[in-house]
Amino acid sequence: MAERFLNCLGEACPIPLIRTQREMETMAAGDMLTVNIDYTCAVKGVPGWAKEQGHKVDIEEVGEGEWDIIIKKV
């Protein structure tokens, strides 16, 4: 199981989602991706897409206006 990180701070929608999708395509089942974001639209878009794809998702607020979206690829 590999763990990857994607820094999307300062990037507006849909860039965080596009970058997340591209990164997930290169990952194996069981790998985890942490996406660091600071746009509220991405807090809805990225986890929503990941759940639709069947992945496991957790959201952690790591600071005021900053979140980590943790996606485990299934």
Secondary structure, DSSP 8 states (H G I E B T S, - for coil): --EEEEE-TT--TTHHHHHHHHHHHT--TT-EEEEEE--HHHHHHHHHHHHHTT-EEEEEEEETTEEEEEEE--
